[in-house]
Amino acid sequence: MPLDHEGVWYRYHHLFREILSRRLLARCSKEQIAALHSRASAWLAQEGLVDEALHHALATGDVAAAARLVEAHRCEPLNRGRWPQLKRWLDRLPAGMVEQRPALLLLRAWLLHTQFRLMDIPPLLDRAETLLDSSECDLDEHARALLRGEIDALESQNCYWRGEGQRCLEIARRSLAATSSDQRQTRGLALLYVVGGLQQTGNVAAAWAMLRDSLKENQPGANALAPRLLITQMGMEFLGGDLGSVARTAVYLLDMVQKQWHSVSSTWGQYYLGRVQLEQYNCAEAQDHFAVVLERRHVAHSRIVQDSFYGLALAHQALGQSVEAEQAADAASTYALETGNTALMYEAESFRARLALMQGRLALADQWARAFDQETHLTPSHFLEAPHSTLTKILLARGTPDHLHRAETMLTRLQQSVAGATPWPMIELLALQALLRDAQGNRKEALAALEQAVTLARPGRFLRVFAELGPRMALLLRRLADGGVALEFLDQLLAAFPEPTPDHADADIRRQTATEPAIRPSSAIGHPSSPLVEPLTRREMEVLALLAQRLTNKEIAQRLVISPLTVRKHASNIYQKLGVRGRREAVAAAEVLGILETR
């Protein structure tokens, strides 16, 4: 039965194949059959058909030969991030065989790396290193050195997330010195943590220099390291508070890997676009990007899959969709259980407490806080959930002198852990410090801390961090505005807050806000005299202004760093709200309504 049009590949009908198999068993000895399987395995491996070759290697009964086959062909799928294939190979080998071979132990460690199961990796690295040092190891010194380079790359990751910046830097550099250019996955990870180690030790300029030099040496299209380096660049830009650059790098990365749309790199691009839109409170767009990551969770890194569930929940909550927010939080917990990642399970419970606090269910949030171990190790805050930060928010919400004292202790620890760090983690910590000082009756220090937070947030237009902190933060922001600080940006910040309601504000806050100007809801950022039944959102106003400039959908997408499809969705919403059929009518109607004024 032919399998192609060229007449190269055929297969027997399954009944005829069964007859031949029976005849083989009847006529040949086990040794002869094993020899045939061995020849088949060697030929298939030579042709690059490793899965089929592994099948025949195992059929010979020579498990060691099967293990050597996996070791000989592990590099390419490792470089390309073909984790399901590598897992399939490992699963077909006996566990006892894997335990005796350092290269296979490291494959298992790499699979745990993709699941962000960092606590489970060190025992595998220790076992692999012991085997490499053993006199019974059958590898030559060069092969041992390459595997030690892998061990160092994976260990540098663990050092970074334990906050051991200097050790992370030393081990990552040692990995780069020991590995070859063929080990692209290993060298990419080591480069990431050289940059991370430099950043964590306060050498941010050196980190950027290292990253730029690496990008020059690994041009897109010519070297598979380029996507990994761009992912690192997005992380650095985000930590630096430069959301515009994050978005541009993400779009560039997605364009680079468009022919590999289901690659790991593409999911990182979508994730960072989601983070940018969420921080700038474009929640519908954020949901779109996070949804793409979740659709591709079988290839995405577990860390960003988990964070995309959080991002989706936060976007739903900001849009008033509390049921959907809880469903996303539940899905995050389920995913953590499915991956077997105890750290993510622990974090998912923290996020559920935070969401409960945002929804006014303080008793439920407090239940988690009472069980939380404050002395647990602080990890660098790159992602959307940080349990120690959530604890601080709950303590501030309780507001008793004892709770405020505990909140101050926790905030001090958090600030010490990010001393000299880039803007992103400091924005939230300074905002929390402002709430703490205000609750302690020190309004001057509260406004000083808040001004620092706003100054750091303004260039990247971080809105979510403040809006999540509720009416008390809104009141402080208005008082800061009364002092003439960053008025335009404060107007954008205040527009992100919902109207204070009795369900979400304490009585003293309601009394104070009664004499203040009302906070504009985020869904009504159009002209104040607009007769529209449903006002245009801020992003729709931006799209409308660009439509008036006669830009194409593609040009608008590039200007706003969103996809053309998202532009079309916004345009459709604009036409519906204005009761028109196209862009020209929309612009004309907007001019009549006076909502295209120069800003």
C-alpha positions in Angstrom: 0.0 0.0 0.0 1.8 3.2 -1.1 2.2 6.0 1.4 3.4 8.8 -1.0 3.2 9.9 -4.6 6.9 9.3 -5.4 6.8 5.6 -4.8 9.3 5.6 -2.0 7.3 4.6 1.0 5.0 1.6 1.3 3.4 -0.5 4.1 2.0 -3.9 4.1 -1.7 -4.4 4.6 -2.2 -5.2 8.3 -3.4 -8.8 7.7 -0.5 -9.6 5.5 1.9 -7.9 8.0 0.4 -10.2 10.7 1.1 -13.3 8.5 4.7 -12.3 7.9 5.2 -11.6 11.7 3.8 -15.1 12.5 6.0 -16.7 9.9 9.1 -14.8 11.3 8.4 -16.2 14.8 7.9 -19.7 13.4 11.1 -19.8 11.3 13.7 -17.6 13.2 15.2 -17.9 16.6 14.9 -15.1 19.2 18.5 -14.1 18.5 17.9 -13.8 14.8 14.8 -11.7 15.4 16.7 -9.5 17.8 19.4 -9.0 15.2 16.7 -7.9 12.7 15.2 -5.4 15.2 18.7 -4.1 15.8 19.4 -3.6 12.1 16.0 -1.9 11.7 16.7 0.4 14.7 20.1 1.4 13.3 18.7 2.2 9.8 15.7 4.1 11.2 18.0 6.2 13.5 20.3 7.0 10.6 17.2 8.2 8.7 16.2 10.4 11.6 13.2 8.3 12.6 14.1 8.1 16.3 10.7 7.1 17.6 10.5 4.1 15.3 14.2 3.3 16.0 13.5 3.3 19.7 10.6 0.9 19.2 12.9 -1.6 17.5 15.7 -1.0 20.0 13.4 -1.9 22.9 12.1 -4.9 20.9 15.6 -6.4 21.0 15.5 -6.5 24.8 18.7 -4.4 25.0 17.5 -1.6 27.2 21.0 -0.1 27.4 21.1 0.2 23.6 17.7 2.0 23.7 19.1 4.4 26.4 22.1 5.1 24.3 19.9 5.9 21.3 17.9 8.5 23.3 21.2 10.0 24.5 22.6 10.2 21.0 19.5 12.0 19.7 18.5 14.1 22.7 20.2 17.4 21.6 18.0 18.4 18.7 14.6 18.0 20.3 16.0 19.6 23.5 17.2 22.7 21.4 13.8 22.9 19.7 11.8 22.5 23.0 10.1 19.4 21.8 9.2 18.4 25.4 6.3 15.9 24.6 8.7 14.0 22.4 11.4 13.9 25.0 8.9 12.8 27.7 7.7 10.1 25.4 11.2 8.7 25.0 11.9 8.8 28.7 8.6 7.2 29.6 9.5 4.2 27.3 12.7 3.5 29.2 12.7 1.6 32.6 13.0 4.0 35.5 16.0 2.1 36.8 17.9 2.7 33.6 17.2 6.4 33.7 18.5 6.5 37.3 21.9 5.1 36.2 22.6 7.5 33.3 23.4 11.2 33.8 22.2 12.4 30.4 18.8 10.8 31.0 18.6 12.2 34.5 19.2 15.7 33.0 16.5 15.1 30.4 14.1 14.5 33.3 15.4 17.7 35.0 14.7 19.7 31.8 11.1 18.4 31.8 10.7 19.5 35.4 12.2 22.9 34.3 9.3 23.4 31.8 6.9 22.7 34.6 8.7 25.2 36.9 9.0 22.4 39.4 12.3 23.9 40.7 12.3 22.2 44.1 12.3 18.7 42.4 15.3 19.5 40.2 18.3 19.6 42.7 18.1 15.9 43.6 18.4 14.9 39.9 21.3 17.3 39.4 23.1 15.9 42.5 22.6 12.3 41.3 23.8 13.2 37.7 26.9 14.8 39.1 27.7 11.8 41.3 27.4 9.5 38.3 29.7 11.7 36.2 32.3 11.6 39.0 32.1 7.9 39.3 34.8 5.7 37.9 32.1 3.5 36.3 30.9 6.3 34.0 31.6 5.2 30.4 31.7 8.8 29.0 34.9 10.5 28.0 36.0 13.7 29.7 34.6 16.0 26.9 31.2 14.5 27.1 31.3 14.8 30.9 32.2 18.4 30.7 29.2 19.1 28.4 26.8 17.5 30.8 28.3 19.4 33.7 27.6 22.5 31.7 23.9 21.5 31.6 23.9 20.9 35.4 25.3 24.4 36.0 22.7 26.0 33.7 19.8 24.3 35.5 21.4 25.0 38.9 21.8 28.7 38.1 18.1 28.9 37.6 17.5 27.5 41.1 20.0 30.0 42.6 18.2 32.9 40.9 14.8 32.0 42.3 16.3 31.5 45.8 17.6 35.1 45.6 21.3 34.0 45.4 22.3 36.4 42.7 26.0 36.2 43.0 26.1 32.4 43.0 23.6 32.4 40.1 26.0 34.6 38.1 29.1 32.5 38.8 27.4 29.2 37.9 25.7 30.5 34.8 29.1 31.9 33.5 30.7 28.5 34.2 28.0 26.8 32.2 28.7 29.1 29.2 32.4 28.4 29.4 31.8 24.6 29.5 29.2 24.1 26.8 29.4 24.0 23.0 27.4 26.0 20.4 25.4 22.9 19.6 23.8 23.1 23.1 21.5 25.9 22.3 18.9 25.2 24.9 21.5 25.0 27.7 23.4 28.1 26.5 20.1 30.0 26.2 19.2 29.2 29.8 22.8 30.1 31.0 22.7 33.4 29.2 19.3 34.2 30.7 20.7 33.7 34.2 23.9 35.5 33.6 21.7 38.5 32.8 19.4 37.7 35.7 22.4 37.3 38.1 23.7 40.7 37.0 20.4 42.3 37.4 19.8 40.7 40.8 23.2 41.9 42.1 22.4 45.4 41.0 24.5 45.5 37.8 21.6 46.4 35.6 23.8 48.3 33.0 26.1 45.2 32.7 23.0 43.0 32.3 21.8 45.1 29.4 25.3 45.1 27.8 25.5 41.4 28.1 22.1 41.0 26.5 22.8 43.4 23.6 26.1 41.7 22.9 24.5 38.3 22.9 21.7 39.5 20.5 24.4 40.8 18.1 26.1 37.4 18.1 22.9 35.5 17.6 21.0 37.3 14.8 17.3 36.2 14.3 17.0 33.5 11.6 20.6 32.5 11.8 20.6 31.2 15.4 17.9 29.5 17.5 19.2 31.4 20.6 17.6 34.6 19.3 14.1 33.9 20.5 15.4 32.9 24.0 17.3 36.2 24.2 14.3 38.2 23.1 12.3 36.5 25.9 15.0 37.6 28.3 14.9 41.1 26.9 11.1 41.3 27.5 11.7 40.3 31.1 14.3 43.0 31.5 12.1 45.7 29.9 9.2 44.7 32.1 11.2 44.8 35.3 12.5 48.2 34.1 8.9 49.5 33.8 9.2 50.1 30.0 5.9 48.5 28.8 6.1 50.1 25.4 9.3 48.4 24.7 8.0 45.1 26.0 5.1 45.2 23.6 7.3 46.1 20.6 9.7 43.3 21.4 6.8 40.8 21.8 5.4 41.8 18.4 8.9 41.4 16.9 9.3 38.0 18.5 5.9 36.8 17.2 6.8 38.0 13.7 10.1 36.1 13.9 8.5 32.8 14.9 5.3 33.1 12.8 6.2 30.0 10.8 6.4 28.1 14.1 3.2 29.5 15.5 2.8 26.7 18.1 6.4 27.2 19.4 7.3 27.9 23.0 8.6 31.3 22.0 5.3 32.4 20.5 3.5 31.7 23.8 6.0 34.0 25.6 5.2 36.8 23.1 1.5 36.4 23.7 2.0 36.3 27.5 4.0 39.5 27.6 1.5 41.3 25.4 -1.2 40.2 27.9 0.9 41.5 30.8 1.3 44.9 29.1 -2.4 45.2 28.3 -3.4 44.1 31.8 -1.0 46.6 33.5 -2.4 49.4 31.3 -5.9 48.2 32.1 -6.9 47.3 28.6 -8.6 44.2 30.0 -10.4 42.9 27.0 -7.2 42.8 25.0 -5.3 41.2 27.9 -7.9 38.4 28.0 -7.3 37.8 24.3 -3.6 37.3 24.7 -3.8 35.2 27.9 -6.4 33.0 26.1 -3.9 32.2 23.3 -1.3 31.1 25.9 -3.9 28.9 27.6 -5.0 27.4 24.3 -1.4 26.3 23.7 -0.7 25.2 27.2 0.7 21.8 25.9 3.7 23.6 24.5 3.9 26.7 26.8 6.1 26.9 29.9 4.1 26.0 33.0 5.1 29.2 34.7 3.4 31.5 32.1 0.4 29.1 31.8 -0.3 29.5 35.5 0.3 33.3 35.3 -2.1 33.6 32.3 -4.8 32.0 34.5 -4.1 34.7 37.1 -4.1 37.4 34.4 -7.4 36.2 33.0 -8.9 36.3 36.4 -7.7 39.8 37.2 -9.0 41.0 33.8 -12.4 39.5 34.5 -12.5 41.0 37.9 -11.6 44.5 36.6 -14.5 44.2 34.1 -16.9 43.3 36.8 -17.1 39.6 35.8 -16.6 38.1 39.3 -17.9 34.7 38.5 -15.6 34.3 35.5 -12.7 35.6 37.7 -13.4 32.8 40.2 -13.6 30.2 37.4 -10.2 31.3 36.1 -8.7 31.1 39.7 -10.2 27.6 40.0 -8.6 26.6 36.7 -5.2 27.8 38.0 -5.5 25.6 41.0 -6.5 22.6 38.8 -3.6 23.2 36.5 -1.2 23.3 39.4 -2.5 20.0 40.6 -2.3 18.5 37.2 1.4 19.4 36.8 2.2 18.2 40.3 3.9 21.4 41.1 3.5 22.0 44.9 4.9 25.5 44.6 2.3 26.5 42.1 -0.4 24.9 44.2 0.7 27.0 47.2 0.7 30.1 45.0 -2.7 29.3 43.5 -4.2 29.3 47.0 -2.6 32.7 47.7 -4.1 34.1 44.5 -7.6 32.8 45.5 -7.2 34.7 48.8 -6.2 37.8 47.0 -9.2 37.5 44.6 -11.5 37.0 47.6 -10.1 40.3 49.1 -10.7 42.1 45.8 -14.3 40.9 45.9 -14.9 42.1 49.5 -14.8 38.6 51.0 -12.4 39.5 53.7 -13.2 36.6 56.0 -12.2 34.1 53.4 -9.0 36.0 52.6 -8.2 36.2 56.3 -8.6 32.5 56.7 -5.8 31.9 54.2 -3.7 34.6 55.9 -3.9 33.0 59.3 -2.6 29.8 57.9 0.2 31.4 55.9 3.8 30.9 57.1 5.3 34.4 57.1 8.8 33.0 57.4 8.8 31.2 54.1 11.5 32.2 51.7 11.0 35.3 49.6 11.4 34.8 45.9 11.9 37.5 43.2 8.6 39.0 42.1 8.3 38.8 38.3 4.9 37.3 38.0 1.3 38.2 38.9 1.1 36.5 42.2 3.4 36.9 45.2 2.1 35.4 48.4 3.9 37.7 50.8 2.5 40.7 48.9 -1.0 39.2 49.1 -0.5 38.7 52.9 0.4 42.4 53.2 -2.7 43.5 51.4 -4.9 41.4 53.7 -3.2 42.7 56.8 -3.7 46.3 55.6 -7.4 45.5 54.9 -7.8 44.3 58.5 -6.4 47.5 59.7 -6.0 46.9 63.5 -2.8 48.1 65.2 -1.5 44.6 65.4 -2.3 43.8 61.7 -0.7 47.1 60.7 2.4 46.3 62.7 2.7 42.9 61.0 2.1 44.5 57.6 5.0 46.9 58.3 7.3 44.0 59.2 6.3 42.2 56.0 6.8 45.3 53.8 10.2 45.9 55.3 11.2 42.3 54.3 9.8 42.7 50.8 11.6 46.0 50.3 14.9 44.6 51.5 14.5 41.7 49.1 14.3 44.0 46.1 16.8 46.7 47.3 18.3 48.4 44.3 15.9 46.5 42.0 14.3 47.8 38.8 11.0 49.7 39.0 8.4 47.0 38.5 8.5 45.4 42.0 8.9 48.8 43.7 5.7 50.3 42.3 3.5 48.0 44.2 5.6 48.1 47.4 5.6 51.9 47.5 1.9 51.9 46.9 1.4 49.5 49.8 3.7 51.6 51.9 1.5 54.6 51.2 -1.6 52.8 52.4 0.3 51.6 55.5 1.5 55.2 56.4 -2.0 56.6 55.8 -3.6 54.0 58.0 -1.0 54.9 60.7 -2.1 58.5 60.5 1.1 59.7 58.7 -0.4 61.4 55.7 2.8 63.2 54.7 4.9 60.0 54.4 2.0 58.3 52.7 1.8 60.9 50.0 5.6 60.9 49.6 5.7 57.1 49.1 2.7 57.3 46.7 4.4 60.1 44.7 7.5 57.8 44.3 5.2 55.0 43.1 3.4 57.2 40.6 6.7 58.6 39.3 7.9 55.0 38.6 4.6 54.0 37.1 4.0 57.0 34.9 6.5 56.2 32.0 5.0 52.8 31.4 1.5 53.8 32.4 1.0 51.1 35.0 -2.6 51.4 36.2 -3.6 48.0 37.5 -1.3 48.0 40.5 -3.1 51.1 41.9 -6.6 50.2 40.8 -6.5 46.9 42.5 -5.9 48.6 45.9 -9.4 50.0 46.0 -11.1 53.2 47.4 -8.4 54.0 50.0 -5.9 54.2 47.2 -8.3 56.3 45.1 -8.6 58.8 48.0 -4.8 59.1 48.4 -4.4 59.6 44.6 -6.9 62.4 44.6 -5.0 64.1 47.5 -1.8 63.7 45.6 -3.5 65.3 42.6 -4.5 68.2 44.8 -0.8 68.8 45.3 -0.3 69.1 41.5 1.7 65.9 41.0 1.6 64.3 37.5 -2.0 65.5 36.9 -2.5 64.0 33.5 -1.3 60.5 34.6 -3.3 60.8 37.8 -6.4 61.5 35.8 -5.8 58.2 33.9 -5.2 56.4 37.2 -8.4 57.7 38.8 -10.4 56.8 35.7 -9.4 53.1 36.2 -11.2 52.9 39.6 -14.9 51.9 39.8 -17.3 54.1 41.7 -17.0 53.5 45.5 -20.0 51.5 46.8 -21.1 50.5 50.3 -20.1 46.9 49.6 -16.5 47.8 48.9 -15.7 50.8 51.0 -15.6 51.3 54.7 -17.9 53.9 56.3 -15.0 56.3 57.0 -13.9 56.2 53.4 -17.5 56.8 52.2 -17.7 59.8 54.4 -14.5 61.2 53.1 -15.2 60.6 49.5 -18.7 62.1 49.8 -17.1 65.6 49.7 -14.6 64.7 46.9 -15.3 64.7 43.1 -16.7 61.4 41.9 -14.2 59.0 40.3 -15.1 58.4 36.7 -15.7 54.7 35.8 -13.3 53.2 33.3 -16.2 52.6 30.8 -17.0 56.3 30.5 -13.9 58.0 29.2 -15.6 59.8 26.3 -16.7 63.4 26.3 -18.6 64.3 29.5 -21.5 65.8 27.5 -21.7 62.8 25.1 -25.3 61.7 24.6 -24.2 58.1 23.9 -26.1 55.4 25.7 -22.9 53.5 26.1 -19.8 55.7 26.1 -16.7 54.7 24.3 -13.9 53.1 26.3 -10.5 54.7 26.4 -9.1 52.3 23.9 -12.0 52.8 21.5 -11.4 56.6 21.8 -7.7 55.9 20.8 -8.8 53.8 17.8 -11.4 56.5 16.8 -8.8 59.2 16.8 -6.6 57.2 14.5 -9.5 56.3 12.2 -9.9 60.1 11.9 -6.3 60.3 10.7 -7.2 57.9 7.9 -4.8 55.2 9.1 -5.3 51.6 7.9 -6.1 48.9 10.4 -2.6 47.6 10.1 -1.1 51.1 10.8 -3.4 51.5 13.8 -2.4 48.1 15.1 1.3 49.1 14.8 0.7 52.4 16.5 -1.2 50.8 19.5 0.9 47.6 19.5 -2.2 45.4 19.1 -3.3 43.0 16.4 -5.3 44.1 13.3 -8.0 41.7 14.4 -8.3 43.6 17.7 -8.5 46.9 15.8 -11.4 45.5 13.7 -13.2 44.4 16.9 -12.8 47.9 18.4 -13.9 49.6 15.2 -17.0 47.3 15.1 -17.8 48.4 18.7 -17.4 52.0 17.8 -19.7 51.7 14.8 -22.4 50.0 16.9 -22.2 52.6 19.7 -22.3 55.5 17.3 -25.1 53.9 15.2 -23.1 54.1 11.9 -21.9 51.7 9.2 -18.3 52.6 8.5 -15.3 54.7 9.5 -16.2 57.8 7.6 -19.6 58.0 9.2 -18.0 57.2 12.6 -15.6 60.1 12.3 -18.4 62.5 11.1 -20.7 61.4 14.0 -17.9 61.8 16.5 -17.2 65.3 15.3 -20.8 66.2 15.7 -20.8 64.8 19.2 -17.6 66.6 20.1 -15.7 63.5 21.2 -12.7 64.0 18.8 -11.3 67.0 20.6 -7.5 67.5 20.6 -6.0 65.9 23.7 
